[in-house]
Amino acid sequence: MPIQNADYSNINLDEMAVAIGLKAKHMPMLIGSFLDESVSIMQSLSDAIGSNDFANIKIYAHSIKGSAGNLKFTEIYEMTKEMEFSASNSDASFDYKAYLEAVKLAIATIPN
């Protein structure tokens, strides 16, 4: 089941920086890069889901998963991990669209 309540609107940049071992002043740039890059990756992921292209679902989910994990966006990480692993098994019964929508909603809460 996708995580429906992921909300990153109240990110504490100081805590986030400590968690990943950087200075808080670098966080806006990293978050901005994540948001910018996620637009095209999420579109590619959507296209792959639409065509049941498990190989590309795996690739694009992995890409978002890695970036989200690095930034401690735990819910996005967990959902894209589920998508990646399901695509690795060519699991046609997995609800990729629901997970995609939940990830999109979570990303939309990240302040830029």
C-alpha distance (Angstrom), angle and dihedral (degrees) to the residues before:
residue distance angle dihedral
M1 . . .
P2 3.80 . .
I3 3.79 118.7 .
Q4 3.79 105.1 -104.7
N5 3.80 100.5 -176.2
A6 3.81 103.2 52.4
D7 3.79 106.5 142.9
Y8 3.77 125.0 175.6
S9 3.80 96.8 168.5
N10 3.81 93.0 113.5
I11 3.80 99.6 49.4
N12 3.79 113.1 165.3
L13 3.80 102.9 -144.7
D14 3.80 93.0 -162.8
E15 3.81 93.0 54.3
M16 3.79 91.8 43.1
A17 3.80 91.2 50.9
V18 3.80 92.2 50.4
A19 3.81 90.8 48.5
I20 3.79 92.4 55.6
G21 3.79 98.1 33.7
L22 3.78 100.6 -110.8
K23 3.78 138.2 111.0
A24 3.79 118.4 -90.8
K25 3.81 90.8 -123.2
H26 3.83 89.2 68.2
M27 3.78 95.7 52.5
P28 3.84 99.7 81.8
M29 3.80 90.5 55.1
L30 3.81 92.7 48.1
I31 3.78 92.9 46.5
G32 3.80 90.5 46.8
S33 3.79 90.6 51.6
F34 3.80 90.7 49.4
L35 3.79 91.3 50.9
D36 3.81 93.7 45.7
E37 3.79 94.5 47.9
S38 3.78 94.7 42.3
V39 3.82 92.0 63.7
S40 3.80 95.2 69.0
I41 3.80 94.0 34.4
M42 3.79 91.8 52.5
Q43 3.82 90.3 49.3
S44 3.80 90.3 50.8
L45 3.80 89.7 47.1
S46 3.80 90.1 51.0
D47 3.80 91.0 50.2
A48 3.81 91.3 48.8
I49 3.81 90.7 50.1
G50 3.79 90.5 49.1
S51 3.79 91.1 56.0
N52 3.83 96.9 38.0
D53 3.81 88.8 -119.0
F54 3.80 97.8 163.8
A55 3.82 94.4 -179.4
N56 3.80 92.2 57.8
I57 3.80 94.0 39.2
K58 3.79 86.0 57.9
I59 3.83 93.0 48.0
Y60 3.81 96.5 47.4
A61 3.80 95.1 41.1
H62 3.81 88.4 50.0
S63 3.80 90.7 52.1
I64 3.81 94.1 52.6
K65 3.81 90.5 41.2
G66 3.79 92.8 55.7
S67 3.78 95.6 48.1
A68 3.80 93.0 43.4
G69 3.79 90.7 49.0
N70 3.78 92.3 50.7
L71 3.80 90.1 53.2
K72 3.82 93.7 43.7
F73 3.81 94.2 -115.3
T74 3.78 87.0 151.2
E75 3.80 100.2 178.5
I76 3.81 92.8 49.6
Y77 3.79 88.7 47.0
E78 3.81 92.7 51.4
M79 3.79 95.0 47.0
T80 3.79 94.8 47.9
K81 3.81 89.5 45.9
E82 3.80 88.8 57.3
M83 3.80 90.1 48.9
E84 3.79 92.6 48.4
F85 3.80 94.7 48.7
S86 3.80 92.7 45.8
A87 3.80 91.2 49.9
S88 3.81 89.2 48.4
N89 3.80 86.4 61.1
S90 3.82 93.2 42.4
D91 3.80 87.2 -121.7
A92 3.81 104.2 -178.6
S93 3.82 91.2 -179.8
F94 3.82 93.5 63.8
D95 3.82 113.2 105.1
Y96 3.81 97.7 -124.0
K97 3.82 92.4 164.2
A98 3.80 93.4 57.2
Y99 3.79 90.9 48.9
L100 3.80 91.6 46.8
E101 3.81 91.0 53.0
A102 3.81 91.9 47.6
V103 3.81 90.9 50.0
K104 3.81 90.6 48.8
L105 3.80 90.5 51.2
A106 3.80 91.3 48.6
I107 3.80 92.6 49.2
A108 3.80 89.8 48.9
T109 3.82 89.4 62.0
I110 3.82 93.1 58.8
P111 3.82 109.3 103.7
N112 3.77 115.9 -128.8
